[in-house]
Amino acid sequence: MGKKYAVTYKLGKTTVHIVAPPPMKEEEKEIILRQFHFAAWTAWNSLPVDERLKLNLGVDLTAILQHRLTTLFKAE
């Protein structure tokens, strides 16, 4: 049997086991990422509109746009 945990830490009397995902191809990672993205949007869209608007009030859109632009230009 292979390793059960990627790494284990002992913090005083507490043991923390870190589990890493199995090795996978880039295409598999993209599929999983799309599935997470879809699930998140499904959850978001299930909220009432007034609740979504309230949550959006606390978001700094400037930081989000800067991150998106930086990511976009790194890909080129």
C-alpha positions in Angstrom: 0.0 0.0 0.0 1.3 3.5 -0.9 1.7 6.4 1.4 -1.5 7.3 3.2 -0.6 11.0 3.8 1.6 13.5 1.9 3.0 14.8 5.1 2.3 14.6 8.8 3.0 17.3 11.4 3.1 16.9 15.2 2.0 20.1 17.0 2.2 19.5 20.7 -0.3 16.7 21.4 -2.0 17.2 18.0 -1.2 15.3 14.9 -2.1 16.9 11.5 -2.1 14.7 8.4 -2.1 16.4 5.0 -3.6 14.4 2.2 -2.5 15.3 -1.4 -4.5 14.5 -4.5 -3.2 11.7 -6.7 -0.9 12.7 -9.6 -3.1 13.6 -12.6 -2.8 15.0 -16.1 -3.4 18.7 -16.8 -6.6 17.9 -18.7 -7.9 16.1 -15.6 -7.1 19.1 -13.4 -9.0 21.3 -15.8 -12.1 19.1 -15.7 -12.1 19.1 -11.9 -11.6 22.9 -11.8 -14.5 23.4 -14.2 -16.7 21.1 -12.0 -15.8 23.2 -8.9 -16.5 26.4 -10.8 -19.9 25.1 -12.0 -20.8 24.0 -8.5 -19.8 27.4 -7.0 -21.9 29.3 -9.6 -24.8 26.9 -9.0 -24.6 27.6 -5.3 -24.3 31.3 -5.9 -27.3 31.4 -8.3 -29.4 29.5 -5.8 -29.2 32.5 -3.4 -32.0 35.1 -3.6 -31.0 38.2 -5.6 -31.2 40.5 -2.6 -28.8 38.2 -0.7 -26.3 38.2 -3.6 -26.5 42.0 -3.8 -25.8 42.3 -0.1 -22.8 40.0 -0.4 -21.4 41.9 -3.4 -21.3 45.1 -1.4 -18.3 43.9 0.5 -16.3 42.9 -2.5 -13.4 45.0 -3.8 -13.9 44.7 -7.6 -10.7 46.6 -8.3 -8.6 43.8 -6.8 -10.6 41.2 -8.6 -10.1 42.9 -12.0 -6.4 43.5 -11.4 -6.0 39.8 -10.6 -7.9 38.7 -13.7 -5.9 41.0 -15.9 -2.6 39.9 -14.4 -3.6 36.2 -15.0 -4.7 36.9 -18.5 -1.5 38.6 -19.5 0.6 35.9 -17.9 -1.1 33.3 -20.1 0.1 35.2 -23.3 
